[in-house]
Amino acid sequence: MDWSAYFENARGTGILGTTDASGNVDLAIYARPHVMSDGTIAFVMRPRLSHQNLQTTAKAAYMFIEKGEGYKGYRLYLTKLREETDQEEIGKLRRSHHEKAGESEQAYLVYFRIEGSRPLVGDNPL
């Protein structure tokens, strides 16, 4: 699957699932990931519960629901690889370049390897 082309063109809603060290699950709305040249994906994250969970549990899942009729999209199974804190580099990746409330808050660029993927509906892996 060409994730770069897919996420460049797809519109919809993304949901990132993480767990803490005790297995407590958190779900949060997240924008489309940035697909890097090496095939990894990255999310700009604020210091909230999802980011906190990734400090102790490197596994996550991302579900993208395409806008439109029916149930189209993908589920991605992820492993955290690393994170960056260079705010200038993070700013270059932001899709929205205008000032937002709280934009001065610390942000992290968190990189993931895609371990597997499945369509939004059904059990067949891609």
N, CA, C and O of each residue as an XYZ file, in Angstrom:
504
protein
N       0.859     -1.190      0.000
C       0.000      0.000      0.000
C       0.893      1.237      0.000
O       1.871      1.304      0.745
N       0.558      2.198     -0.823
C       1.274      3.471     -0.867
C       0.617      4.426      0.127
O      -0.280      5.189     -0.228
N       1.076      4.372      1.371
C       0.469      5.175      2.429
C       0.653      6.661      2.193
O      -0.202      7.461      2.572
N       1.753      7.035      1.576
C       2.001      8.451      1.304
C       0.916      9.015      0.401
O       0.327     10.050      0.714
N       0.647      8.353     -0.709
C      -0.390      8.818     -1.631
C      -1.764      8.754     -0.972
O      -2.581      9.659     -1.141
N      -2.017      7.683     -0.222
C      -3.321      7.529      0.416
C      -3.598      8.694      1.367
O      -4.629      9.358      1.256
N      -2.680      8.939      2.300
C      -2.937      9.970      3.305
C      -2.807     11.383      2.748
O      -3.315     12.330      3.349
N      -2.147     11.538      1.631
C      -2.087     12.850      0.987
C      -3.452     13.225      0.418
O      -3.824     14.398      0.400
N      -4.195     12.219     -0.047
C      -5.460     12.478     -0.732
C      -6.711     12.176      0.081
O      -7.760     12.770     -0.163
N      -6.620     11.284      1.021
C      -7.807     10.864      1.788
C      -8.243     11.954      2.761
O      -7.421     12.681      3.318
N      -9.525     12.044      2.947
C     -10.101     12.945      3.937
C     -10.972     12.112      4.847
O     -11.638     11.176      4.404
N     -10.963     12.457      6.133
C     -11.765     11.694      7.068
C     -11.343     11.964      8.497
O     -10.802     13.024      8.811
N     -11.597     10.994      9.358
C     -11.330     11.109     10.788
C     -10.370     10.016     11.215
O     -10.548      8.849     10.864
N      -9.343     10.400     11.980
C      -8.381      9.445     12.501
C      -8.506      9.310     14.006
O      -8.770     10.285     14.710
N      -8.314      8.096     14.489
C      -8.390      7.808     15.923
C      -7.164      6.990     16.309
O      -6.911      5.933     15.730
N      -6.405      7.477     17.283
C      -5.218      6.785     17.766
C      -5.546      6.104     19.087
O      -6.064      6.734     20.009
N      -5.239      4.812     19.170
C      -5.452      4.050     20.392
C      -4.107      3.717     21.027
O      -3.201      3.217     20.359
N      -3.984      3.997     22.322
C      -2.776      3.668     23.080
C      -3.198      3.030     24.398
O      -4.367      3.086     24.780
N      -2.236      2.422     25.090
C      -2.498      1.878     26.425
C      -1.390      2.280     27.367
O      -0.262      2.533     26.945
N      -1.714      2.338     28.641
C      -0.668      2.596     29.626
C      -0.052      1.262     30.060
O      -0.435      0.208     29.550
N       0.879      1.302     30.979
C       1.589      0.100     31.418
C       0.653     -0.935     32.060
O       0.972     -2.124     32.094
N      -0.495     -0.482     32.563
C      -1.461     -1.397     33.182
C      -2.495     -1.924     32.200
O      -3.353     -2.723     32.575
N      -2.425     -1.488     30.954
C      -3.356     -1.954     29.941
C      -4.609     -1.112     29.791
O      -5.526     -1.490     29.063
N      -4.660      0.032     30.475
C      -5.815      0.925     30.343
C      -5.754      1.612     28.984
O      -4.742      2.216     28.630
N      -6.838      1.516     28.232
C      -6.886      1.998     26.852
C      -7.337      3.451     26.798
O      -8.206      3.881     27.556
N      -6.722      4.199     25.875
C      -7.132      5.569     25.585
C      -7.337      5.688     24.080
O      -6.595      5.098     23.295
N      -8.341      6.451     23.687
C      -8.588      6.756     22.284
C      -8.605      8.266     22.131
O      -9.148      8.977     22.976
N      -8.007      8.756     21.043
C      -7.974     10.196     20.801
C      -8.063     10.473     19.311
O      -7.551      9.711     18.491
N      -8.716     11.569     18.977
C      -8.795     12.008     17.583
C      -7.425     12.534     17.165
O      -6.825     13.355     17.859
N      -6.938     12.052     16.025
C      -5.649     12.503     15.483
C      -5.794     12.755     13.991
O      -6.551     12.075     13.299
N      -5.060     13.737     13.515
C      -5.035     14.052     12.089
C      -4.376     12.913     11.314
O      -3.845     11.971     11.901
N      -4.420     13.015     10.000
C      -3.723     12.043      9.156
C      -2.241     12.053      9.511
O      -1.689     13.115      9.798
N      -1.591     10.905      9.499
C      -0.154     10.870      9.816
C       0.679     11.451      8.679
O       0.234     11.529      7.534
N       1.878     11.849      9.021
C       2.873     12.250      8.026
C       3.606     10.975      7.627
O       4.113     10.257      8.489
N       3.668     10.689      6.335
C       4.367      9.503      5.857
C       5.767      9.939      5.442
O       5.932     10.796      4.574
N       6.767      9.339      6.070
C       8.153      9.724      5.832
C       8.737      8.924      4.664
O       8.181      7.902      4.264
N       9.853      9.397      4.128
C      10.461      8.761      2.951
C      10.910      7.325      3.224
O      11.022      6.529      2.291
N      11.167      6.983      4.489
C      11.595      5.623      4.820
C      10.427      4.674      5.095
O      10.638      3.524      5.479
N       9.194      5.158      4.900
C       8.017      4.317      5.100
C       7.435      4.391      6.499
O       6.349      3.864      6.737
N       8.126      5.028      7.428
C       7.549      5.201      8.757
C       6.492      6.290      8.685
O       6.440      7.056      7.723
N       5.654      6.354      9.704
C       4.694      7.440      9.802
C       4.972      8.200     11.088
O       5.573      7.669     12.022
N       4.531      9.440     11.122
C       4.767     10.272     12.296
C       3.531     11.117     12.590
O       2.815     11.545     11.684
N       3.305     11.341     13.865
C       2.235     12.210     14.335
C       2.848     13.326     15.167
O       3.791     13.101     15.926
N       2.309     14.527     15.020
C       2.645     15.611     15.933
C       1.752     15.417     17.148
O       0.527     15.381     17.032
N       2.380     15.293     18.320
C       1.630     15.009     19.537
C       1.900     16.065     20.594
O       3.021     16.557     20.720
N       0.898     16.401     21.329
C       1.010     17.287     22.491
C       1.269     16.418     23.733
O       1.058     15.206     23.697
N       1.723     17.035     24.820
C       1.960     16.248     26.046
C       0.649     15.910     26.753
O       0.317     16.473     27.796
N      -0.068     14.995     26.166
C      -1.355     14.554     26.696
C      -1.273     13.046     26.974
O      -0.191     12.461     26.929
N      -2.407     12.434     27.256
C      -2.446     11.038     27.668
C      -1.882     10.087     26.611
O      -1.152      9.158     26.959
N      -2.199     10.293     25.337
C      -1.672      9.397     24.290
C      -0.154      9.399     24.294
O       0.471      8.339     24.244
N       0.442     10.580     24.352
C       1.905     10.677     24.371
C       2.469     10.053     25.647
O       3.480      9.351     25.605
N       1.827     10.305     26.756
C       2.254      9.730     28.037
C       2.227      8.206     27.973
O       3.165      7.555     28.434
N       1.176      7.632     27.413
C       1.072      6.180     27.308
C       2.214      5.594     26.483
O       2.715      4.512     26.790
N       2.622      6.305     25.441
C       3.686      5.803     24.564
C       5.060      5.809     25.232
O       6.010      5.247     24.688
N       5.175      6.430     26.392
C       6.446      6.412     27.120
C       6.677      5.058     27.785
O       7.816      4.686     28.068
N       5.587      4.319     28.034
C       5.719      3.018     28.688
C       5.288      1.840     27.818
O       5.703      0.706     28.053
N       4.461      2.107     26.819
C       3.971      1.044     25.937
C       4.128      1.518     24.501
O       3.454      2.458     24.079
N       5.003      0.880     23.755
C       5.336      1.334     22.402
C       4.305      0.947     21.345
O       4.382      1.429     20.215
N       3.360      0.106     21.677
C       2.358     -0.338     20.702
C       1.178      0.624     20.669
O       0.766      1.165     21.695
N       0.641      0.826     19.459
C      -0.525      1.682     19.266
C      -1.292      1.185     18.048
O      -0.799      0.355     17.283
N      -2.487      1.697     17.883
C      -3.284      1.413     16.688
C      -3.888      2.721     16.218
O      -4.244      3.580     17.024
N      -4.001      2.864     14.911
C      -4.570      4.063     14.310
C      -5.664      3.624     13.345
O      -5.435      2.792     12.467
N      -6.843      4.188     13.515
C      -7.967      3.884     12.637
C      -8.327      5.150     11.875
O      -8.525      6.214     12.463
N      -8.409      5.016     10.552
C      -8.779      6.155      9.712
C     -10.085      5.828      9.011
O     -10.177      4.845      8.276
N     -11.102      6.663      9.243
C     -12.429      6.479      8.665
C     -12.597      7.540      7.584
O     -12.639      8.736      7.870
N     -12.693      7.081      6.336
C     -12.825      8.011      5.223
C     -14.165      8.734      5.276
O     -15.189      8.163      5.651
N     -14.127      9.997      4.894
C     -15.332     10.804      4.802
C     -16.161     10.298      3.624
O     -15.617     10.002      2.560
N     -17.460     10.200      3.813
C     -18.330      9.780      2.726
C     -19.254      8.651      3.135
O     -19.373      8.313      4.312
N     -19.902      8.079      2.141
C     -20.863      7.004      2.352
C     -20.166      5.696      2.709
O     -19.058      5.430      2.242
N     -20.799      4.903      3.516
C     -20.282      3.578      3.846
C     -19.141      3.621      4.846
O     -18.865      4.650      5.463
N     -18.489      2.482      4.989
C     -17.403      2.334      5.946
C     -16.125      1.998      5.199
O     -15.827      0.829      4.951
N     -15.376      3.025      4.843
C     -14.120      2.849      4.126
C     -13.004      3.447      4.967
O     -13.200      4.437      5.672
N     -11.853      2.842      4.884
C     -10.697      3.335      5.612
C      -9.792      2.184      5.984
O      -9.895      1.093      5.423
N      -8.900      2.430      6.938
C      -7.901      1.433      7.321
C      -7.633      1.465      8.813
O      -7.839      2.466      9.498
N      -7.157      0.308      9.284
C      -6.648      0.174     10.644
C      -5.163     -0.147     10.527
O      -4.778     -1.088      9.833
N      -4.339      0.630     11.198
C      -2.890      0.420     11.181
C      -2.427      0.012     12.572
O      -2.848      0.585     13.576
N      -1.557     -0.981     12.611
C      -0.994     -1.468     13.878
C       0.447     -0.988     13.933
O       1.240     -1.271     13.035
N       0.778     -0.261     14.988
C       2.009      0.536     15.037
C       2.914      0.173     16.202
O       2.463     -0.305     17.243
N       4.213      0.414     15.998
C       5.204      0.350     17.068
C       5.988      1.661     17.058
O       6.530      2.064     16.028
N       6.039      2.312     18.204
C       6.793      3.565     18.318
C       8.282      3.277     18.148
O       8.816      2.339     18.739
N       8.942      4.098     17.332
C      10.372      3.969     17.105
C      11.170      5.016     17.862
O      12.162      4.698     18.517
N      10.734      6.267     17.771
C      11.478      7.368     18.400
C      10.605      8.612     18.386
O       9.509      8.614     17.825
N      11.108      9.667     19.011
C      10.419     10.950     18.941
C      11.426     12.085     18.889
O      12.552     11.968     19.371
N      10.993     13.181     18.293
C      11.818     14.382     18.145
C      11.131     15.529     18.868
O       9.909     15.545     19.016
N      11.935     16.492     19.319
C      11.365     17.649     19.995
C      11.765     18.964     19.336
O      11.493     20.028     19.892
N      12.401     18.924     18.168
C      12.827     20.132     17.464
C      11.580     20.863     16.957
O      10.976     20.457     15.964
N      11.202     21.941     17.644
C       9.961     22.641     17.340
C       9.971     23.260     15.943
O       8.920     23.366     15.311
N      11.130     23.666     15.457
C      11.223     24.223     14.108
C      10.900     23.145     13.064
O      10.158     23.402     12.116
N      11.451     21.954     13.236
C      11.170     20.854     12.312
C       9.710     20.426     12.390
O       9.084     20.133     11.372
N       9.177     20.394     13.600
C       7.767     20.035     13.774
C       6.887     21.060     13.074
O       5.904     20.697     12.428
N       7.235     22.335     13.197
C       6.476     23.394     12.540
C       6.447     23.247     11.037
O       5.445     23.583     10.406
N       7.529     22.750     10.445
C       7.593     22.556      8.992
C       6.626     21.474      8.522
O       6.136     21.524      7.393
N       6.353     20.502      9.379
C       5.457     19.404      9.005
C       3.981     19.713      9.203
O       3.121     19.049      8.625
N       3.692     20.702     10.004
C       2.277     20.992     10.287
C       1.536     21.296      8.998
O       2.033     22.039      8.152
N       0.365     20.733      8.848
C      -0.450     20.985      7.656
C      -1.131     22.344      7.746
O      -1.438     22.959      6.724
N      -1.364     22.806      8.954
C      -1.984     24.111      9.172
C      -0.914     25.035      9.737
O      -0.387     24.790     10.822
N      -0.597     26.084      9.012
C       0.503     26.955      9.413
C       0.057     28.222     10.130
O       0.891     29.070     10.445
N      -1.216     28.369     10.390
C      -1.654     29.558     11.109
C      -1.614     29.311     12.611
O      -1.673     28.167     13.062
N      -1.514     30.379     13.373
C      -1.468     30.275     14.828
C      -2.766     29.674     15.347
O      -3.856     30.082     14.945
N      -2.643     28.731     16.217
C      -3.794     28.140     16.884
C      -3.622     28.356     18.377
O      -2.508     28.548     18.863
N      -4.712     28.325     19.088
C      -4.645     28.434     20.544
C      -3.799     27.301     21.087
O      -4.024     26.142     20.739
N      -2.840     27.612     21.923
C      -2.007     26.595     22.543
C      -0.864     26.110     21.668
O      -0.169     25.167     22.046
N      -0.645     26.736     20.489
C       0.401     26.250     19.589
C       1.795     26.422     20.184
O       2.733     25.740     19.770
N       1.940     27.325     21.149
C       3.246     27.512     21.773
C       3.581     26.376     22.746
O       4.716     26.278     23.213
N       2.612     25.529     23.051
C       2.825     24.391     23.940
C       3.800     23.393     23.309
O       3.837     23.238     22.088
N       4.574     22.730     24.138
C       5.526     21.717     23.684
C       4.840     20.696     22.781
O       3.725     20.258     23.067
N       5.508     20.319     21.694
C       4.993     19.286     20.800
C       6.102     18.277     20.544
O       7.286     18.587     20.675
N       5.706     17.085     20.184
C       6.631     15.994     19.883
C       6.279     15.449     18.506
O       5.107     15.393     18.134
N       7.284     15.053     17.762
C       7.069     14.342     16.513
C       7.413     12.896     16.799
O       8.579     12.553     16.995
N       6.389     12.044     16.823
C       6.547     10.654     17.230
C       6.459      9.762     15.992
O       5.478      9.802     15.249
N       7.498      8.962     15.787
C       7.628      8.096     14.618
C       7.214      6.668     14.951
O       7.499      6.159     16.035
N       6.534      6.033     13.996
C       6.061      4.668     14.163
C       6.399      3.824     12.938
O       6.449      4.324     11.814
N       6.627      2.553     13.176
C       6.709      1.559     12.105
C       5.314      0.938     11.988
O       4.674      0.637     12.996
N       4.857      0.752     10.765
C       3.571      0.082     10.542
C       3.831     -1.424     10.568
O       4.524     -1.954      9.700
N       3.278     -2.104     11.556
C       3.472     -3.548     11.718
C       2.482     -4.349     10.885
O       2.764     -5.479     10.484
N       1.333     -3.762     10.631
C       0.309     -4.441      9.852
C      -0.829     -3.478      9.568
O      -0.925     -2.413     10.178
N      -1.682     -3.859      8.643
C      -2.830     -3.018      8.317
C      -3.989     -3.893      7.866
O      -3.802     -4.998      7.356
N      -5.170     -3.377      8.066
C      -6.387     -4.059      7.630
C      -7.372     -2.999      7.153
O      -7.297     -1.846      7.579
N      -8.291     -3.377      6.276
C      -9.354     -2.448      5.913
C     -10.158     -2.095      7.157
O     -10.098     -2.798      8.165
N     -10.899     -1.015      7.080
C     -11.722     -0.586      8.204
C     -12.730     -1.666      8.591
O     -12.990     -1.882      9.775
N     -13.290     -2.335      7.603
C     -14.272     -3.396      7.850
C     -13.731     -4.710      7.280
O     -13.268     -4.757      6.140
N     -13.791     -5.758      8.072
C     -13.339     -7.068      7.635
C     -12.059     -7.489      8.347
O     -11.414     -6.677      9.012
N     -11.700     -8.744      8.208
C     -10.564     -9.284      8.932
C      -9.330     -9.526      8.084
O      -8.290     -9.913      8.616
N      -9.418     -9.310      6.790
C      -8.283     -9.617      5.919
C      -7.188     -8.568      6.013
O      -7.449     -7.380      5.824
N      -5.949     -9.000      6.306
C      -4.855     -8.029      6.299
C      -4.540     -7.615      4.867
O      -4.849     -8.332      3.916
N      -3.926     -6.459      4.732
C      -3.555     -5.978      3.386
C      -2.267     -6.621      2.943
O      -1.788     -6.348      1.842
